[in-house]
């Protein structure tokens, strides 16, 4: 009848209550359906009392240690036959560990093998709720890790860690299908990495445990392939909206990369090398870079069907160029590893054919398709395996070869990236521009690398040459005052040789040596950008991104524009001017000057910004402007905005090419004459027109009621006013103390109409 006596009224928060519960728990010899409710309530109450005592009375925990109650918990688990008791025990331990503030109490919990026994216990994880409680238990332990406590949870031999159950058991679930579990495991591993214990650091990066960093990249690669499939479907005009799925996939990819960044920030020796090696070996070299030289993608501007049938099974063969460009940008921006960034850039100097052959070698030889599964074997130290599958080479679905469509395979990969600016579609151009912008903003890159690619900003060139001149390096002063970039090629080659050897270790057998000088490479970049500005089939938003990049390369100088550049820019500007004149006679002519003034400031702000404006993920989302416009007027308005944006970019580039500073406002001066007998004069308008918050006279105003939100009507006056060829509908609210005078609340332009005074 002891479980009935448990429910009698007592003062719960006393040492006697803790003593009573412990005594009753010690009498339990087996846990079954009859007494499980009492055991569950006893475990919960003990956790509550110990937590209370930690904050109010130290004798509570002294009793807990004296009676070895933690050992009783382990005994109860061993004799329990029900899942609910296991759930309560894990919850009890999590509550105690999370809420105990006394370091002495934490040291006691961690200083015996009871915690490690619970960590290693074979729970039945077929019950999802039990797994969630177990993961919470592990994460609670990791929240108290420091240099002192972590030593209580590891086993050492000769000052080297040989066993760490908390870490080993946790990473078994690192790739669980439930995202909350994956997040908890990442938090736990980061808590381990940031302790800073050198012996633990060596343990987690050695032996089979180092495979965790390999499997991280394998898991990441699978996510990249999933994203690629979504982007391909969106590019083909799939019937269902894929934007939300793409955003969710991008979030997971970026979360993975930020996790890598957090791991790197712990400063563990060899982690940079492990992450760099796996990213290059498993993802970047065999998959991302080869996709950039896919001739079918480059020539026709859409994704090739890189899939084949192998023994009746559909096998993925590669990745679209747009997705690859996005992923390269993400990796460079988030994963801050010097060797990784410089090795990627070194690969840009390789001939395109090297990556075609590398991709074939990976496809026909060692595989690049992985599936991650949890292993049920107790023998594996990390508890999971990477299963590899074989992929056969099939090329593009249309049978188009690189040699047939991409020209000389001996051209560098960098030239392939630049070629998107000339022959790619909007998404490919945005991806290529993003790569260039990312390289400019990657601090881990050697400036000599940027110089050799032709994208070292002019200000950095001058700074570098000035430093060379100040320290007395040969020819530094001459280079400083000479035109163009004349970086020492031999110095760059010596830096490149180190990364060349690394690429050879990964299977890139082609020799790497820049065939052009930095000045020549810079001319190639400028040629590609100028040609981009001359394309009429590209959206104005994309052209603005190209304009930002040009201003980064040449912030204050027009000397690097040659005659051909100036001629092409001038011809393109003339075409845009013609289009603007056509819009002046079009449906939205009344709004044209207002749009020009507004977009001038926006364009100037974009060009002079220190960073690109668009998020990388926006380049992957399907365009919402597709399909038939709902009306001819809306279609004409959208076209007018495109024409204005393109015109303003070319206009500002014309001003920039002449070395003249851009004015803050558009150089448009509309007529300031307002007839004396006009309604605009009587209302008190100036030449700018009506603006919100301005006081106006109520002239020929029509009283009306309007509701800006449900159930709240307001009394306003409606007025129509014209000024030259401009017109507006104005809603004003009468001032209570000044009759016939109102304050402007809403202004709507009268567009797409013929205004008469």
N, C-alpha and C positions, 0 to 999 in steps of 0.2 A: 504493500500500500504506500510505498515511499513516494511514488509520483503524485499521489493525492495530497500528501502532506506538503509537497512542493508549492502548491497553490495557496496555502494559508497566508494570511496577511502578515507581512513582516516589513521592517524597515530595510529597504533594498540596498541602499548605499552604505553598508557597514562591513567591517571586517568579518563579523559573525556570519553575514550572508555569504561572503566569499568562502569562508571555512565550511559552511553547510553544503554549498554546491560542490565543493571539491570532494568532501567526504562522500556525498551521494554518488558522484561520478566514479570514485574509486571502487565502489561496490558493484558497478556494472561489470558483468562477466561476458555478456554477449549483447549485441545491439540487434534488435529485430523489430517487427511491426508493432509489437506490444509496447515497448519502452522507447521507441525512437523519438517520439514527441518530447518526452522528458529530456533526453540527451541533447536534442537540438536546442531546446530552451535553455538548458544548463550551459551549453557552449556559448550561446549568444549572451547570456547574462554575465558569464565570467569575463568575456571580452569587454563588456560595458563597465564592469566593476574595476578591472585592471586599468582601463583607460581613465576612469574617474580618479582612481588612486594615484595615477601618474601626475595628475594636476593638483591633487588636494592632500594626499596622504601617502607617503612613501612606504608605510608599513604594508599596504596592499600588495605592492610588487615584491616586497621582502618575503611575504607569505607565499606568493606565486613561485618564487625561486626555491624557498625552503621545501615546499611540498612537491617540487618538480612537476608542476601542473602541465608544462609543455610536453613532458614525457607521457602524461596521462592522455593528452590529445592524440599523440602518435599511437598509443595503445588502443584508444577508442576507434581510430581509423582502421587498425588491423583487424579488430573483431567485428567491425560493422559490415552488414550485409545489404545496406540500402544506399542509394545514390543521394538521398536528401541529407544524410548525415555527412557525407563527403562534401556536399555543397556548403553546409553550415560550417564545417571545420575550415574550409578554405576561406570563407567569408570572415570567420572569426579571426583567423591569422592575418588577413588583409587589414581588417579594422584595427587590430592591435598594432601592427607594424606602421600603418599610416599615421596613427594618432599618438603614438608614444613619442614624447619630446625628450625624455631623460636619456642621455647618452649611455648611462650605466645599464638601463633597461635594454636598449638596442644591442649593446655588446653582449649581454647575457643571452638574448634570443639567438644571436649569430654565433656564439662561442661554442656551441655543441653541434652535434651532427643531426639534431632533430630537424632543423631547417633543410639541410641537404637531403635528409631522408624524405621529407615531404616533397621536395623538388623532384626527386627521382622516382617517387611512388608511381606505380602503374595505374593511373586513373582510367576509367572507361570514357574516353573522349568521343565515343559515339553520341553522347549526350552533349549537345551544343552548349547548354547552359553551364555544364560542368567545366567545359573548356574555357568559357569566358571567365569563370571564377578563378580558374587556375592561372590564366594569363594575368588577371588583376593581382593575384598573389605574387607572381614573379615580378611584376612591375613595381609593386609596393616595396619589395626587397631592394630593387635597384635604386629606388629613390633615396635610400640611406647609405649608398655606397660612397666611401671615401678611402683614403690610403690606409686607414686603420681598420675599418669594417670589412673591406674586401679581402684582407688577409685571413679573416675568420671563415670565409666561404670557399677558400681554395685549398688544395693539397699540394705541397711542395716537396721536392727532393733536390738536395744540393742547391738550394736557393732558386730553383726553377719550378714554375707551376706545371704540374702534371695532370691536374684535375680541377675543373671549374664547372660544376653541375648547372649553376644558374645560367651561365652563358650557353653551354652546350645544349641544354634542354630547350632554351628559349628559341634558338635559331632553327630548331626543327619546324617551327611554325612561321618562319619569316616570310613564306610565300603562300600562306593560307588564303583561301578564296575570300574570306571575310576581311574587308578593308580595315575594320576596327582592330582586329587581331594583328594585322600587319603593322598598323600604326603603333600599337602598344609594344611590339617587339622592337621596332626601330627606336622607340624612346628608351627601352631597356638597354639595347646595345650602345646607344650614345652615352648613357649613364656609365656604362662600363668603360668605354673608350676615353671619356673625359676625366676618369679618376687620375690618370697619369702614373699608374704603377708600371714600371718598366718590365717586370717579369710577366705581368698579365698581358702587356702589349706584345711581348714576344710570343706568348702562348697563342693569342688569337690570330696572329699572322703567320704561324708556322704549321707545318704538317697538313693534315686534312682540313683543319679549321680554316686555313687560308682559302679553301674552296668556296667559302661563304662569299667572298668578294667576287669570285668568278660567277657564282650563281646569281649574285645581284645583277650583274651585267646581262646574263642570259635571260633573267626575268624581265629586265628593262628592254632587251631586244624584242621579246615577245610583245610587249606593250607597244613598241615602235611599229611592229608589223601590223598590229591591230589598228593603230591610228592610220597607217598607210592605206589599209583596206577601206576605212571610212572615208578618207579623202578621195580615193579613187571613185567610190560610189557617188560621192557628192559631185565630182567633176563630170560624171556621166549623166547627171541630171536625174538621180534616183527619185522615185515618186515621194517617198517619205522624207520629212525634214530631218537631216542628220546633224544639224548644228549643235544640239544639246549633247549628242553622243560624242561629237568631235571635241567639244569643250571639256566633257568629263574625261576623255582619253588624254587630252593635253594636260589637264590638272594632275592626273596620275603620273605622267611622264615628268613634269616639272617637279612634283613632289619627290620622285626618285632622285632626280639630279640634286635637289637641295639636300636630300639625305646624304648623298655622296659628299657634298660640300661640308656638311656638318661633321661627317667622319674625318675629312681632311683637316678640319680646324682643330681636331684633338691633337694633332702633331705626333701621331704614332709613326715611328720609323717603318719604312717599307709600304705603308698604306698608299702613299702617292704612286709608288711603283706598281702595286697590285692593281689599282683602279685604272691607271694609265695603260698598263699592259693589256688588261681585259677589254677595255673600251676600244683600243686600237685593233686587237687581234680578233675580237668577236663581232664588232659592229662597224666601226668606222672604215677600216681598210677593205674588208670583204663585201660590205653592203652599201654604206653611204656614198663613199667616193666613186665606186664604179657606176652608180646610178647617174652621176653627173655627166658621164660621157656616153649615155645611152643615146645613140643617134636617132632612134625612132622618136624619143621624147623631144630631142632638140629640134628636129626638122619639122614635125607635124604639130608640136605644141600640145600634145595630150599624152596620157599614160598608155604605155604598152601593156598588154596582158601578159605579165611575167608569171605564167603558171603553166604547169604541164601535168600530164597524167602519168603516174608511175605505179604500175601494177593495179590500175583501177582507182588510185587514190590521188586526189588533187593536192599538189605540192606547190608552195609559194616559191617564187624564183627571185624576187628582188623587191625594190622599193622605188616609188615615184620620185622624180627629181625635186618636186616642190616639198614633199615631206622630208627628203634628205637635207635640203637646204635649211629648212626650219630646225631640224634636229642638230645640225652642225652649229647653228647659231646658239641654240639652247645650251649645248655642251660647252661651248667656248665662254658663254656669258656666266654660267652658273658654276661649273667645275673649274676652280682656279688652280690649275696645275701647270707650271711653266713648261715642263717637258711635253705634256700633252698638247698644249697650244702650239708650241714651236714644231713639234713633229707633224701635226696636221698641216701647218703652213709649209713645211718642207715638202710634204707630199704634193702640194700645188705645183712644184717645179718639175715633177715627174711627167713624162710623156703619157698621153691618154692611153696608149696601148698597154702600158704597164698594168693599169687597173683592169682593163678588159681581160688580160691574161691572168691576173691575180684572182679575179672573180671566177673565171673558168676553173682555175686550180682549186679554189675553195669548194666550188660546186661539185667537181668531179672527184676530188680527193677528200681532205678533211671537211667535215660538214659544218654548216652554219645554222642549222635548224635544231632547236632544242625544245624539250618539254620538261618542266620542273614538276616533280612529284615528291610527296612526303614518303619517306621510307619507313616501313614498319619494323625494320631490323634494329635490334638493340645493339648490334655490333658496330654500326656506323657511328663514328664519333660526332658527326654533325647531324645525323638523322635524316638526310635528304640526298638525293642523287640528281644528276643531270643526264637525261637520256638523249642521245644524239640520233638523228636520222639522216639518211643519205639523200642528196639532191642531185639530179642530173641536169646537165646543161641543155637548154633548149633555145636560148636567144629570145628574140621578140616574136610575138605571135604572127607577125606579118613577114617574118623572115628577112627583116632589114638589118644589114650589118653595119658596123661602125665605119668600115672603110668606104662603103657605098655612099654614105650620107654625111659623115662628119669630117670628110677631108683627110688630112694627114694625121695618122695616129701618133706621129712623133711630136705633134703640138702638145704643149703643156696642159695639165689639168686646169691651171689658172686661166688659160685662154678659153677653155670650155666654159668656165664660170662666167667670163666676160661675154661670151657669145650669146648668152641668154638675153643680154640687153639689146641685141640686134635682131634676134630671131624668135625670142620666147614670147609667151603670152603674158598677161598681167601678173598672174600668180608666180610664174617663173622669174619674171623681172623683179618683182618684190622680194622673192627669195634671194636672188643674186645680189640685189642692193642691200639686203639685210646682212648677208655674209660680209660684204665690204664694210658696212657700218660696224658690224661686230668686231671685225679685225682692227678697225681704227680704235675701238674702245677697250680692247683687251690689253690690260696692263702687263700681263705675263709674257707678251710677245716681245722679242728683241726688235728694237727699232730698225736694225739692219734688215730684218725680214720684211718689214713693211716697206722699207725703201726699195728692196729688190722687187717687190710686187708692184711698185709704182704708186703706192697709196699712202706714203708717209706725208702727213700734212706739212705745208710749207713752213709753218712756225716751228715745228719740231726739227725740220731740216736746218733752219737757221740756228736753232739752239745747239744742235749737235755740232755744227761746224764752228760755232763760236767757242764752244768748250775745247774743241780740237786746237783752235788758234790760241786760246789762252794758255793751254798746257804745252804749247810749242810743238805740236805734232806737225809733221811735214805736210806742206801744201794746204794746211788748214786755212790760213788767211786767204790764199788765192781762191779756194773753193767757196769761202764765205761770201766773197764779193763777185763771184761768177754767177752766170745765169744757169738755172736748172740744178738738178741733183747730181752730184759727182762723188757719191760715197765710194770709199775704197772697196773695190770689188774683192781684193784678196782677203781683206778682213772678214767680209761676209762669207766667202767660201770656206774659211777655216771654221766659222761657226756652223755652217751648214753640214760640214763633214761628220760632225758628231751625230746629228739627227739622220744623216744618210745611212750610217751604219745601223741605226735602230730600225729604219725602214727595211733594210736588207734582212735583218733578223726576222721581220714579219713576212718576208716573202716578196717584197717589192724589189725585183732583181734589176730594174733599169737603173742606169747611171743617172745621177742627178747633178746637173750643172746648168745654171741659168745661161741661156744662149744670148740674152739681150742685156744691155746695161740698164741700171735703174731709170735713167732718163728715157730710154726707149720704152720700157714697161709703163712708165708714167704716161707717155704719149698714147699707148694702147688704151689705158684706162680713160683718158680724156676723149679719145676717138669714140670709144663705146658710149660714153655719156652724151657726147654731142649728137651722135647718131640716134640715141634714145629720144632726145628732145625733138628730133625731126620726124618721129613716128606719129602718125595721125590715128593709129588704131589702138592706142594705149590710153587708159583713163588718166585724167588730170591728177588724181590723187597719187598715182604711181609716178608721174612726172615730177610732182613736188618732192617725193622722196629722193629722186635722182638729183634734183636741184639742191637739196640739203647736202647730199654727199659731195657735190661739186664745190659748194662753199666751204666744206670742211677741208678739202684738198687745197683750195686756193682762196683763203679767207680775205686777202687784201691785195691780190695781184692779178693782173690780166696778161702778164708777159708770156705765159705758157700757152695761150690761145694762138694757134697759127692762122694763116690766112684762110685755109680751108675751114677751120672751125668757125671763124667769124662769118664766112660766107654762108655756111649751112645754118647757123643760128639766125642770120639775117633773112634768109629765104623762108625758114620756118616761121619767123616772126611776121613776115609779110602775109603768109597764108592765114595765120591766126588773126591778123588785122582784117583781112577780107571777111573772115567768118564773123568777126565782131560787127562789121558794117552790115552784114546780112541780118544779124540779130537785132540791129537798130531799126530794121524795117519789119521785124517779126511780131509775134503775138505778145511777147513779154517786154516790148521796148520800154514801157513806162517804168519798169523795175530795173532796167539795165544799169543805169548810173549808180543807183543805190547798191546793187550787188557788186559792182566794180569797186566801190569805196570800201565795202565791208571785206571783200575777199582780198583786197590789196594788203590790208593789215594782217590778215591771216597768213597770206603767202609770205610776207616779209618775216613774220614771227617764225614760221616753219624754217625758212632758209637760214635764219640767224640763230636758231636754237642750238644748244650744245649737245643735244641727243635727238635721235629720230623719234617721231611722234607716235607711230603705230606700234601696238603690241605685236609680238611675233605671232601669237596665236590667231590674230585677225587675218593673217595671210592664208590660213587653212580653211576658213569657214566659207561655205558656198555663198555666192552673191545673192543678196535679197532683191536685187534690181532686175532679176531675170523675168521672162514672161512678157505678156502684153500689158502695156500701161492701161490704167483704168480710163483714161481720157486723153484726147489729143493735146489738150492744154497742158496736162501734167508732163506728158512726154516732151513737149516743146520747152517747158520750164526746166526740166532736167537737162536737156540739150544746151540750153542757154547757160546754165551754171557750168557745165563742162567747158563750153567755149570760153567763158570768162576766165576760169581757172587756168586753162592752157595759155590764153593770151597774156595773163598777168605774169605767169612764170617766164615766158619768153621775153616780155617787156623788162622784167627785173634783171634777167640774165643779160639783156642788151645793155642796160645801165651798168651792171657789174663789169661786163667785158670792157667797158670804157674807163674803168677805174674810178667811177663816180659813186659817192655814197647814196644809198636809197633814202628818199624822203619818208617820213613817218606816215604821210597820207598820200592818197592817190592824187597825181597832178591833174585833177579834173576841176574845172572852174565853171559851174553852171551859171546861167544868167541870174543876176541878183535883182533884176527889175521886177517890181510888183506893182501892177496898175493901181492908181489911187482909188478907183471905184470898185476894186475887187473885193470879194468876200474874205479872202486871205488877209487883206489889209485891215478890214473891219474887225476881224477876229484877233488881230494882234500878232500874226505869224511873222517870223523872220524868214530869211532865205533858206534856212536849214529845213524848214517844215515842222510839222507837229511832232512832239516827243512826249513820252509818258512823264507825268509829274509837272508839266508846264501849265501855267494858268492861261486860259483863253477866254475871250468874250463870247457869250452865247449869241450867235447871229444866225437867224433862220433855223434855230435848233428845234428838233422834234422830240417831245418828251416820250419816254418809253420805260418799260420795266424789263430788267434782265436778271437772270439767275446764274451766277458763276458756280454755284454748288446747289445741290438739291435742298429745297426748303428755305433758301435764303435769297429773297428777291431784293434788288436794289433799283432805285429810281435814278435814271441817267438821262442825258440828252444826246441825241444822235445828230451829227453834223457832217455834211459833205463839203469838201473844200478842194479847190484846184489851184495850182501854181505853175503856170506855163504848161508844159506837157505832163505834169505830175498831178496825181489826185489821191485823196485819202478819205476814208470813212473814220470819223473820230467819235469816240464815246467819252463824254465829259460828265463829271459829277459836280453839281452846283454847290458852291461854297455857302454854308449856312449864314454867314455874316456879310456876304457880298452878293447881292442879287445880280443876275445876268453875267456872272463870272463863274467859270467852272475850272476844275483841274482835270487834265487829260488822264484817263485811265487805260484806254486801249486805242491803238492806232493800227489801221489795216490799209495797206496801199491799194489803190484802184488800179489794178494791172490788167493787161490783156484787153484794153478798151481804148477808144479814141476820145480823149478828154477835150472838151470845148469850154472856153471861158464864158 
